[in-house]
Amino acid sequence: MTYESVTGLRAEQQGPVLCLTFDRADRRNAVNDTMLDAMVGHLAAAGTDESVRVIRIDAEGPDFCAGSDLIANNARSDRKPRVGSTQRRLPHKANRLIPLLLETQVPIVAVVRGWAAGLGFHIAMASDFCIAAEDARFWEPFMARGFTPDSGAAWLLPRLVGMVRTRRLLMLGEELSGTMAAEWEIIHGAHPDAELDAAATELVDRLAAAPTVAFGLTKWLLHSGNGLDLDRHLQNEAMALELSSRSEDFKEGLAAFRDKRDAKFQGR
């Protein structure tokens, strides 16, 4: 399977790692429709590509992502759009991207420098792991622009930080540094800028060597469990255990335990 780059988004598979890199630094890596469509396609493809064991999302330039490119996305026509155009459009754009990040059974790591605003913030939150520079800036710009949150903000934030902090971020527009985002447990760690790449590589390499099937099923259990009662969740756990215990990695894990050595998982 090949992953094609488009203007504004580079895609490259490096061994078991699919690297998706925002590459529109002159616009602070604001996401337009071309970038969004490509990202959705790559995530969907990687979810069924057995050669991909980790997805890494990062960016060129000083900023991670300034959110959706509102100017580009609202300049497609000189004519005023019909009522409901936003409601019709979003299910095929940002509202498809965020569920894919949450549901794709491949670990996803976001690496953030500079600004992660709006959609950029939500991509970071929806990734399985996000590490950031200590001086990164996480911001919800919606009230400052006079419109309501999108791309899952009001769903993701309460589950991570509770309603009081969510109101501070969404309604008061408070900014968070990378350090504070880590303290609030919105992201998984903050590092000095000079150490961020090494920390990201270490984490990605660790995930690339993990039991991919078990990881993906655990990710599914964590996400699906939000809306289920305990009985249904336990049924899902039983099915996940049935599948993972038939994997090659499970056999390797048992052999490594028996032989008192580190397991060498192949992602199968």
C-alpha positions as CSV (number, residue, x, y, z in Angstrom):
1,M,0.0,0.0,0.0
2,T,1.3,3.5,-0.9
3,Y,0.7,6.7,1.0
4,E,0.8,9.7,-1.3
5,S,1.7,13.2,-0.2
6,V,-0.5,16.2,-1.1
7,T,0.2,19.9,-0.9
8,G,0.3,20.7,2.8
9,L,0.6,17.1,4.1
10,R,3.6,14.8,3.6
11,A,3.0,11.1,4.0
12,E,5.9,8.6,4.2
13,Q,6.1,5.1,5.5
14,Q,9.4,4.4,7.3
15,G,9.4,0.7,8.1
16,P,6.5,0.0,10.4
17,V,5.9,3.8,11.0
18,L,3.5,5.9,8.9
19,C,4.6,9.5,9.2
20,L,2.1,12.2,8.5
21,T,3.6,15.7,8.6
22,F,1.7,18.9,8.2
23,D,3.8,21.0,5.7
24,R,2.1,24.4,5.4
25,A,4.2,26.5,7.7
26,D,3.3,29.8,6.0
27,R,-0.3,29.2,7.2
28,R,0.8,27.8,10.6
29,N,-0.2,24.4,9.2
30,A,-3.9,25.3,9.1
31,V,-5.7,22.3,7.6
32,N,-7.6,22.8,4.3
33,D,-9.9,20.3,2.6
34,T,-7.1,18.8,0.5
35,M,-5.0,18.0,3.6
36,L,-8.1,16.8,5.6
37,D,-9.2,14.4,2.8
38,A,-5.7,13.0,2.5
39,M,-5.4,12.5,6.2
40,V,-8.7,10.7,6.5
41,G,-7.8,8.4,3.6
42,H,-4.4,7.6,5.1
43,L,-5.8,6.8,8.5
44,A,-8.5,4.6,7.1
45,A,-5.9,2.7,4.9
46,A,-3.4,2.3,7.7
47,G,-6.0,0.8,9.9
48,T,-6.1,-2.3,7.6
49,D,-2.5,-2.2,6.5
50,E,-0.6,-4.9,8.4
51,S,2.8,-3.3,7.6
52,V,1.8,-0.2,9.6
53,R,2.3,-0.6,13.4
54,V,2.5,3.1,14.4
55,I,1.2,6.4,13.0
56,R,3.2,9.5,13.8
57,I,1.7,13.0,13.3
58,D,3.9,16.0,13.4
59,A,4.6,19.2,11.6
60,E,7.2,21.3,9.7
61,G,7.9,24.8,11.0
62,P,7.4,26.4,14.4
63,D,3.7,25.4,14.9
64,F,1.9,22.1,14.9
65,C,-1.5,23.1,13.5
66,A,-3.5,26.4,13.8
67,G,-6.8,24.5,13.2
68,S,-9.0,24.5,10.2
69,D,-8.2,27.0,7.4
70,L,-11.4,29.0,7.7
71,I,-10.5,31.5,5.0
72,A,-9.8,28.7,2.4
73,N,-12.8,26.6,3.5
74,N,-15.2,29.5,3.2
75,A,-13.8,30.9,-0.1
76,R,-14.9,28.0,-2.4
77,S,-17.6,30.0,-4.1
78,D,-18.7,33.6,-4.6
79,R,-22.3,32.6,-3.9
80,K,-23.6,32.4,-0.4
81,P,-24.0,28.7,0.6
82,R,-27.4,27.2,1.2
83,V,-28.6,26.9,4.8
84,G,-27.2,23.7,6.4
85,S,-24.1,23.6,4.3
86,T,-21.9,23.3,7.4
87,Q,-24.1,20.5,8.8
88,R,-23.9,18.6,5.5
89,R,-20.1,19.1,5.1
90,L,-18.7,18.3,8.5
91,P,-19.6,14.6,8.6
92,H,-17.3,14.1,5.6
93,K,-14.5,16.3,6.9
94,A,-13.3,17.0,10.5
95,N,-16.2,15.0,12.0
96,R,-14.8,11.9,10.2
97,L,-11.2,12.6,11.1
98,I,-11.6,12.6,14.9
99,P,-13.5,9.3,15.1
100,L,-10.8,7.7,12.9
101,L,-8.1,8.8,15.2
102,L,-10.0,7.3,18.2
103,E,-11.0,4.1,16.5
104,T,-8.2,3.1,14.2
105,Q,-6.6,0.0,15.7
106,V,-3.0,1.3,15.3
107,P,-1.3,3.4,17.9
108,I,-1.1,7.1,17.0
109,V,1.5,9.6,18.4
110,A,1.2,13.3,17.9
111,V,4.3,15.5,18.4
112,V,3.5,19.1,19.1
113,R,5.6,22.3,18.9
114,G,4.2,25.8,18.9
115,W,0.5,26.4,18.4
116,A,-2.1,23.6,18.5
117,A,-5.4,25.4,18.1
118,G,-8.9,24.2,17.4
119,L,-8.7,21.2,15.1
120,G,-4.9,21.0,15.8
121,F,-5.7,20.7,19.6
122,H,-8.3,18.1,18.9
123,I,-6.0,16.0,16.7
124,A,-3.5,16.0,19.6
125,M,-6.2,15.0,22.1
126,A,-7.7,12.2,19.9
127,S,-4.2,10.6,19.4
128,D,-3.4,7.8,21.7
129,F,-0.3,9.6,22.9
130,C,0.7,13.3,22.5
131,I,4.0,14.7,23.6
132,A,4.8,18.4,23.3
133,A,7.4,21.0,23.8
134,E,7.1,22.6,27.2
135,D,6.4,26.0,25.5
136,A,3.8,24.6,23.1
137,R,0.5,26.5,23.2
138,F,-2.9,24.7,23.2
139,W,-5.9,26.9,22.6
140,E,-9.6,26.7,21.7
141,P,-10.2,29.8,19.6
142,F,-14.0,29.5,19.1
143,M,-15.3,32.2,21.5
144,A,-12.7,34.6,20.2
145,R,-14.0,34.1,16.7
146,G,-17.7,34.1,17.7
147,F,-18.8,30.5,16.9
148,T,-19.2,27.2,18.6
149,P,-16.7,24.4,19.1
150,D,-16.3,21.8,16.4
151,S,-14.4,18.5,15.6
152,G,-15.3,16.9,19.0
153,A,-14.0,19.5,21.3
154,A,-17.0,19.4,23.7
155,W,-16.9,15.6,23.7
156,L,-13.1,15.1,24.1
157,L,-12.3,17.7,26.8
158,P,-14.9,16.8,29.5
159,R,-13.7,13.2,29.3
160,L,-10.1,14.2,29.8
161,V,-10.3,17.1,32.3
162,G,-13.9,17.4,33.6
163,M,-16.5,20.2,33.1
164,V,-14.9,23.0,35.1
165,R,-11.6,23.0,33.2
166,T,-13.5,22.4,29.9
167,R,-15.4,25.6,30.5
168,R,-12.2,27.5,31.1
169,L,-10.8,26.3,27.8
170,L,-13.9,26.4,25.6
171,M,-15.8,29.4,27.1
172,L,-13.1,31.6,28.5
173,G,-10.5,30.7,25.8
174,E,-7.7,30.1,28.3
175,E,-4.4,28.9,26.7
176,L,-2.3,26.0,28.0
177,S,1.4,25.6,27.7
178,G,2.7,22.2,26.9
179,T,3.8,21.9,30.6
180,M,0.3,22.8,31.9
181,A,-1.4,20.4,29.4
182,A,0.7,17.6,30.7
183,E,-0.1,18.6,34.3
184,W,-3.8,18.6,33.4
185,E,-3.2,15.1,31.8
186,I,-4.6,16.3,28.4
187,I,-1.3,15.2,26.8
188,H,1.1,12.5,27.9
189,G,4.2,14.5,28.5
190,A,6.1,17.8,27.9
191,H,9.8,18.0,27.2
192,P,12.3,20.8,26.5
193,D,12.3,21.5,22.8
194,A,15.8,20.2,22.3
195,E,14.7,16.8,23.8
196,L,11.3,16.4,22.0
197,D,12.4,14.6,18.9
198,A,14.4,12.0,20.9
199,A,11.4,11.5,23.2
200,A,9.1,11.1,20.3
201,T,11.4,8.6,18.5
202,E,11.8,6.5,21.7
203,L,8.0,6.3,22.2
204,V,7.3,5.5,18.5
205,D,10.0,2.8,18.5
206,R,8.5,1.3,21.7
207,L,5.0,1.2,20.1
208,A,6.4,-0.2,16.9
209,A,7.8,-3.1,18.9
210,A,4.6,-3.7,20.8
211,P,1.9,-6.4,20.3
212,T,-0.1,-4.5,17.7
213,V,-3.2,-6.8,17.8
214,A,-3.5,-6.5,21.5
215,F,-2.8,-2.8,21.4
216,G,-5.5,-2.2,18.8
217,L,-8.1,-4.3,20.7
218,T,-7.3,-2.5,24.0
219,K,-7.7,0.8,22.2
220,W,-11.1,-0.4,21.0
221,L,-12.2,-1.5,24.5
222,L,-11.2,1.9,26.0
223,H,-13.1,3.9,23.4
224,S,-16.2,1.7,23.1
225,G,-16.5,1.3,26.9
226,N,-17.5,5.0,27.3
227,G,-21.0,4.3,26.2
228,L,-21.6,0.7,27.5
229,D,-22.9,-0.9,30.6
230,L,-20.6,-3.3,32.4
231,D,-22.2,-6.5,31.1
232,R,-21.8,-5.4,27.4
233,H,-18.3,-4.2,28.1
234,L,-17.3,-7.5,29.6
235,Q,-18.7,-9.3,26.5
236,N,-16.4,-7.1,24.4
237,E,-13.5,-7.9,26.7
238,A,-14.1,-11.6,26.2
239,M,-14.2,-11.2,22.4
240,A,-10.9,-9.1,22.5
241,L,-9.3,-11.7,24.7
242,E,-10.4,-14.5,22.3
243,L,-8.8,-12.7,19.3
244,S,-5.6,-11.5,21.0
245,S,-4.9,-14.9,22.5
246,R,-4.9,-16.4,19.0
247,S,-2.3,-14.0,17.8
248,E,1.3,-14.8,17.0
249,D,2.4,-12.1,19.5
250,F,0.5,-13.9,22.3
251,K,2.5,-17.1,21.6
252,E,5.7,-15.1,21.6
253,G,4.8,-13.4,24.8
254,L,4.2,-16.7,26.5
255,A,7.5,-18.1,25.1
256,A,9.4,-15.1,26.3
257,F,7.9,-15.4,29.8
258,R,8.8,-19.1,29.9
259,D,12.3,-18.4,28.6
260,K,12.8,-15.4,30.9
261,R,13.7,-13.0,28.0
262,D,12.2,-10.0,26.4
263,A,9.5,-10.7,23.9
264,K,10.1,-9.9,20.2
265,F,6.6,-9.0,18.9
266,Q,6.0,-9.0,15.1
267,G,2.6,-7.2,15.2
268,R,0.6,-10.3,14.2
